[in-house]
Amino acid sequence: MKVNTLLFDLDGTLIDTNELIITSFLHTLNHYYPDQYKREDAIQFIGPPLYDTFVAIDESRVDEMITTYREHNLSHHDQLVTEFEGVYETIEALHKKGYKLGIVTTKLRHTVNMGLRLTKLDQFFDVVVTLDDVKNAKPDPEPVQLALAQLHAKPEEAIMIGDNHHDIVSGQNAGTKTAGVAWSLKGIEYLQSFKPDYMLENMRDLLTILEEN
Protein backbone atom coordinates (compact mmCIF):
# COMPACT_ATOMS: atom_id res chain seq x y z
CA MET A 1 0.00 0.00 0.00
CA LYS A 2 1.33 3.44 -0.96
CA VAL A 3 2.56 5.67 1.87
CA ASN A 4 0.49 8.85 2.27
CA THR A 5 1.15 9.67 5.95
CA LEU A 6 4.34 10.67 7.75
CA LEU A 7 4.63 10.90 11.52
CA PHE A 8 7.67 12.54 13.08
CA ASP A 9 9.17 12.66 16.51
CA LEU A 10 10.18 16.26 17.28
CA ASP A 11 13.28 16.53 19.50
CA GLY A 12 16.40 15.07 17.92
CA THR A 13 14.51 14.29 14.71
CA LEU A 14 13.14 17.52 13.24
CA ILE A 15 14.61 20.06 15.62
CA ASP A 16 17.99 19.98 17.31
CA THR A 17 17.15 20.31 20.97
CA ASN A 18 20.01 18.02 22.03
CA GLU A 19 22.14 20.75 23.62
CA LEU A 20 19.10 22.25 25.34
CA ILE A 21 18.05 18.88 26.78
CA ILE A 22 21.55 17.91 27.87
CA THR A 23 22.20 21.25 29.59
CA SER A 24 18.76 21.10 31.25
CA PHE A 25 19.45 17.62 32.63
CA LEU A 26 22.93 18.57 33.82
CA HIS A 27 21.64 21.78 35.41
CA THR A 28 18.97 19.81 37.29
CA LEU A 29 21.09 16.84 38.30
CA ASN A 30 24.05 18.98 39.38
CA HIS A 31 21.69 21.02 41.52
CA TYR A 32 20.54 17.95 43.46
CA TYR A 33 23.60 15.69 43.05
CA PRO A 34 26.69 17.87 42.49
CA ASP A 35 29.36 16.33 40.26
CA GLN A 36 27.67 12.93 40.04
CA TYR A 37 26.39 13.13 36.45
CA LYS A 38 28.28 13.72 33.21
CA ARG A 39 27.25 14.61 29.66
CA GLU A 40 27.20 10.91 28.63
CA ASP A 41 24.68 10.21 31.42
CA ALA A 42 22.40 12.98 30.20
CA ILE A 43 22.43 11.58 26.65
CA GLN A 44 21.00 8.32 27.97
CA PHE A 45 18.01 10.21 29.41
CA ILE A 46 16.96 11.68 26.06
CA GLY A 47 13.68 10.26 24.76
CA PRO A 48 11.49 9.02 27.63
CA PRO A 49 9.12 11.33 29.52
CA LEU A 50 10.86 13.33 32.27
CA TYR A 51 8.83 11.58 34.96
CA ASP A 52 10.22 8.17 33.95
CA THR A 53 13.79 9.44 34.13
CA PHE A 54 13.52 11.29 37.44
CA VAL A 55 11.39 8.70 39.26
CA ALA A 56 14.19 6.18 38.74
CA ILE A 57 16.67 8.63 40.30
CA ASP A 58 14.66 9.82 43.31
CA GLU A 59 10.98 9.02 43.75
CA SER A 60 10.57 11.61 46.50
CA ARG A 61 11.84 14.52 44.39
CA VAL A 62 10.29 13.82 40.99
CA ASP A 63 8.00 16.86 40.77
CA GLU A 64 10.68 19.16 42.15
CA MET A 65 13.27 17.94 39.60
CA ILE A 66 10.80 18.21 36.71
CA THR A 67 10.06 21.83 37.70
CA THR A 68 13.79 22.68 37.89
CA TYR A 69 14.39 21.03 34.50
CA ARG A 70 11.49 22.82 32.80
CA GLU A 71 12.42 26.25 34.17
CA HIS A 72 15.93 25.91 32.73
CA ASN A 73 14.64 24.39 29.49
CA LEU A 74 12.12 27.17 28.81
CA SER A 75 14.47 30.02 29.68
CA HIS A 76 17.20 28.74 27.31
CA HIS A 77 14.92 27.35 24.58
CA ASP A 78 15.15 29.96 21.84
CA GLN A 79 18.89 30.46 22.03
CA LEU A 80 19.73 26.75 21.76
CA VAL A 81 17.13 25.25 19.36
CA THR A 82 17.49 24.96 15.56
CA GLU A 83 16.14 22.55 12.93
CA PHE A 84 18.43 19.88 11.48
CA GLU A 85 19.89 20.29 7.99
CA GLY A 86 17.42 19.39 5.24
CA VAL A 87 14.40 19.35 7.54
CA TYR A 88 12.60 22.57 6.60
CA GLU A 89 12.80 22.09 2.82
CA THR A 90 11.84 18.40 3.08
CA ILE A 91 8.78 19.06 5.27
CA GLU A 92 7.77 21.95 3.01
CA ALA A 93 8.07 19.69 -0.07
CA LEU A 94 6.02 16.91 1.57
CA HIS A 95 3.36 19.44 2.55
CA LYS A 96 3.17 20.74 -1.03
CA LYS A 97 2.87 17.18 -2.37
CA GLY A 98 -0.18 16.66 -0.15
CA TYR A 99 1.16 14.11 2.35
CA LYS A 100 -0.61 13.89 5.70
CA LEU A 101 1.90 15.12 8.28
CA GLY A 102 1.85 14.63 12.03
CA ILE A 103 4.11 14.98 15.05
CA VAL A 104 4.19 12.40 17.85
CA THR A 105 6.26 13.53 20.83
CA THR A 106 6.75 12.84 24.55
CA LYS A 107 6.97 16.61 25.24
CA LEU A 108 4.22 18.83 26.63
CA ARG A 109 2.27 20.92 24.12
CA HIS A 110 3.57 24.29 25.32
CA THR A 111 7.23 23.50 24.59
CA VAL A 112 6.30 21.64 21.39
CA ASN A 113 4.57 24.77 20.11
CA MET A 114 7.60 26.89 21.06
CA GLY A 115 9.91 24.70 19.00
CA LEU A 116 7.59 24.53 15.99
CA ARG A 117 7.04 28.29 15.95
CA LEU A 118 10.73 29.05 16.38
CA THR A 119 11.68 26.87 13.38
CA LYS A 120 8.58 27.90 11.37
CA LEU A 121 7.60 24.25 10.97
CA ASP A 122 4.22 24.82 12.65
CA GLN A 123 2.57 25.74 9.32
CA PHE A 124 3.06 22.26 7.83
CA PHE A 125 1.56 19.87 10.41
CA ASP A 126 -2.10 18.88 10.52
CA VAL A 127 -1.83 16.95 13.77
CA VAL A 128 0.44 17.23 16.83
CA VAL A 129 0.15 14.53 19.52
CA THR A 130 1.90 15.46 22.77
CA LEU A 131 2.28 13.95 26.21
CA ASP A 132 -0.83 15.92 27.24
CA ASP A 133 -2.98 13.91 24.82
CA VAL A 134 -2.26 10.31 25.87
CA LYS A 135 -2.23 8.03 28.89
CA ASN A 136 0.69 5.98 27.60
CA ALA A 137 3.76 7.56 26.00
CA LYS A 138 5.93 5.98 23.29
CA PRO A 139 6.98 3.12 22.97
CA ASP A 140 3.33 2.31 23.60
CA PRO A 141 1.39 2.47 20.29
CA GLU A 142 -1.24 4.85 21.72
CA PRO A 143 0.34 8.16 20.54
CA VAL A 144 0.92 6.84 17.00
CA GLN A 145 -2.58 5.35 16.87
CA LEU A 146 -4.07 8.67 17.99
CA ALA A 147 -2.16 10.59 15.30
CA LEU A 148 -3.30 8.10 12.65
CA ALA A 149 -6.92 8.38 13.80
CA GLN A 150 -6.81 12.19 13.70
CA LEU A 151 -5.28 12.09 10.21
CA HIS A 152 -7.79 9.44 9.02
CA ALA A 153 -4.83 7.29 8.00
CA LYS A 154 -4.18 3.55 8.08
CA PRO A 155 -1.01 2.19 9.74
CA GLU A 156 0.10 0.42 6.57
CA GLU A 157 0.02 3.78 4.73
CA ALA A 158 2.28 5.50 7.30
CA ILE A 159 5.93 5.82 8.33
CA MET A 160 6.92 6.79 11.89
CA ILE A 161 10.27 8.64 11.86
CA GLY A 162 12.42 9.19 14.94
CA ASP A 163 15.83 9.35 16.59
CA ASN A 164 15.20 6.97 19.48
CA HIS A 165 14.11 3.37 20.01
CA HIS A 166 10.85 4.65 21.55
CA ASP A 167 9.86 6.04 18.15
CA ILE A 168 10.72 2.88 16.22
CA VAL A 169 9.03 0.53 18.69
CA SER A 170 5.92 2.72 18.99
CA GLY A 171 5.53 2.70 15.20
CA GLN A 172 6.10 -1.04 15.02
CA ASN A 173 3.57 -1.63 17.81
CA ALA A 174 1.02 0.48 15.90
CA GLY A 175 1.67 -1.33 12.62
CA THR A 176 3.38 1.47 10.65
CA LYS A 177 6.61 1.35 8.70
CA THR A 178 9.47 3.01 10.59
CA ALA A 179 12.55 5.11 9.84
CA GLY A 180 15.48 6.00 12.05
CA VAL A 181 17.63 9.09 11.61
CA ALA A 182 21.41 8.75 11.39
CA TRP A 183 21.94 12.05 13.26
CA SER A 184 20.54 10.50 16.44
CA LEU A 185 22.73 11.13 19.49
CA LYS A 186 22.11 7.49 20.41
CA GLY A 187 24.06 6.45 17.30
CA ILE A 188 23.07 4.70 14.10
CA GLU A 189 24.04 1.20 15.32
CA TYR A 190 21.84 1.57 18.39
CA LEU A 191 18.86 2.52 16.25
CA GLN A 192 19.50 -0.20 13.68
CA SER A 193 19.32 -2.80 16.44
CA PHE A 194 15.56 -2.08 16.61
CA LYS A 195 15.22 -2.91 12.90
CA PRO A 196 13.58 0.18 11.40
CA ASP A 197 12.49 -0.24 7.77
CA TYR A 198 14.61 2.72 6.68
CA MET A 199 17.57 4.74 7.92
CA LEU A 200 17.80 8.38 6.85
CA GLU A 201 21.24 9.97 6.42
CA ASN A 202 19.52 13.31 5.78
CA MET A 203 15.81 14.16 6.03
CA ARG A 204 15.84 14.65 2.23
CA ASP A 205 16.29 10.85 1.87
CA LEU A 206 12.61 10.60 2.74
CA LEU A 207 11.67 12.11 -0.63
CA THR A 208 13.62 9.40 -2.46
CA ILE A 209 12.08 6.63 -0.33
CA LEU A 210 8.58 7.92 -1.04
CA GLU A 211 9.23 8.08 -4.79
CA GLU A 212 10.23 4.42 -4.69
CA ASN A 213 7.13 3.34 -2.72
N, C-alpha and C positions, 0 to 999 in steps of 0.2 A: 504494500500500500504506500502511495506517495506521501512524503512528509509535507505537512502544511502548517505545523505548529512547532515553535521553538521556545523552550523554557530555560531560563538562565538563572543561575545563582548570581548574586550581586558582588559581594566582597571577594576579592582575589580572582574573580572571573571577568566581570565587566569593568569594575573600578578597582584601582589599586589603593586599597585601604590597609595594606600590610603594615606599613610603618606606623600608621595611626593605631592599629590594633596592638601591635607589639609594644609601642611606647605606653599605651593605656594599661596593658597588663603589667608591664614592669613598674609603672608608677604606682599601681594599686598594690602589687605584691611586695614591693620594696617598702611601702608605707607600713604594711602589717608584719612583714617578715624581712627586715633589712638584710641585704646581701645574700639571700638564700636562693634567688631565682636569676637565671641568666637568659639572654636573648633566645637561645635554643629551646629553653623551657617554654617561653611564650609562644614560639612557633607551633609547638604541639597543641596549644590551647585554641588555635584558630579553627573555626568551623562550628563546633557545638554551641548551643545556647550558653550564655554566661552562667546561668544557674547551675547547669551540669558541671561546669568547670570548677566553680567556687564551692559548691556543696562537697565536692570530693576533697577540697583543701581544708575547709573549716565550716562545718554545718552550722555552728552558732553565729557565724559572721557573714553568712551569704548575702543578705539584703544590704548590709553595710558595705561590703566589698563591691557589689553591683553598682551601688550609688556612687562610690568613689571612682570606679571605672568609667561610668557614663558621664560624670562631670568632666573628667579629663578628656574623654573621647569627643564630647560635644564642643568643648572650648578650643580644641585643636583641629577639628574636622576640616574646615575649609582650607587651612594652610598645608595640609598633608595629603589630601585626596586628589587623585587624577584618574582618568580612564586609561586602560592599557592601549598600547599601539594597535591600530587596526579596528578597534571596537566601534568607535563612533560611525565611521563610514560603512562598516559591515551592517550594523543595526539599521542605519538609515536606508541602505540598499534593500535589506530584507523587508523593511516597512513599505518601501515603494513597490516591491514585488507582490505585496499583499499577504505575506505570511502572518499568521496569528502569533503574537509575541507576548510572553509573560515572564515575570520574575518570581522566583520561589526562594525565599531567604529566611534565615533564622534570626534576622534583626527585627527590631521594633519599627513600626511604620514611620515614626517621626524621623529617625536617622536614615531610613531608606529614602524617604522623600528628600532629605537634605542632599544626599549623595547623587540622586537622579537629577535634581535641579542644578546642582553645581556643575555636573558634566553635560547638562542639556540633553540627557538621554530620556528624560521624563515624557517627552512628546511622542515617543515611539511605542510605548507599552500599553496594551489594552487592559492587562490584568497584573496586579502586584499582590502576591500572597506573602504576608509577613508572619512573624511569631504571634502577633495579636489575633490572627485569624484562625488558628488551629489549636487543637488540644495536644497533638503529637507532632514534634518537629522532625525534620529529616534526621535520620534515614528512614523514618516511618513513611509510607506512601501517601499519607493524608494530605500534605501540602501540595504535592504534585497532582494528586487526584482532584483537589479543589480547583487548582489552576486550570486543569483540563475541562472540568465541568463549567467553569465560568467562561471559558473560551469556546465551549461547545465543540470540543475536540476529542478524538479517540486516542487512546494510548499508542496504538500502532502507527498513528500518523504524526507522532511527536518525538522530539529529541530533547532530553534533559542535559544541559551543559553546565559543568562545574569544575572547581579546582580542588575538591575534597572528596573523600570516600563517601561522606554523607550524601552528596549530590548524586553520585553514581548509583549507590545502593537504593536511594529513594526512588530514582527513575526506574531502576530494575524492578523494585517491589511494586511499582505502579504499572509496569508493563510497557514503558516507553523504550526507545533506543536511548543510548547515552553517549556523551562525549566528554572526555577530560581535556584540560588545558595544560599545555607543556610549561606554562609560566607559573604553575602552582608552586608555592613555597614548600609544599610537602614533597615535591620532586616527581618527575615523570614516572620513575620506576614504581614508586609507591602507588600512584594512581593506576598504573597499568595492572597492578596485582589484583585490582577489583574488576578487571576485564570490561572496560567500557568498549562500546562498538567502534568509537573513533577517538583519535587523539589529535587535537589541534595545536599546530606549532604557532599559528597566528590566528586571530579570530576570522580573518579573511578566508581561511581554509574551509570554513563553513559553506561559503558560496559554491566552492568546487564540489563539496560533498553533496549539496542539494541538487546541483546540476546533474550529478551522476545517479541520483535516486529517481 
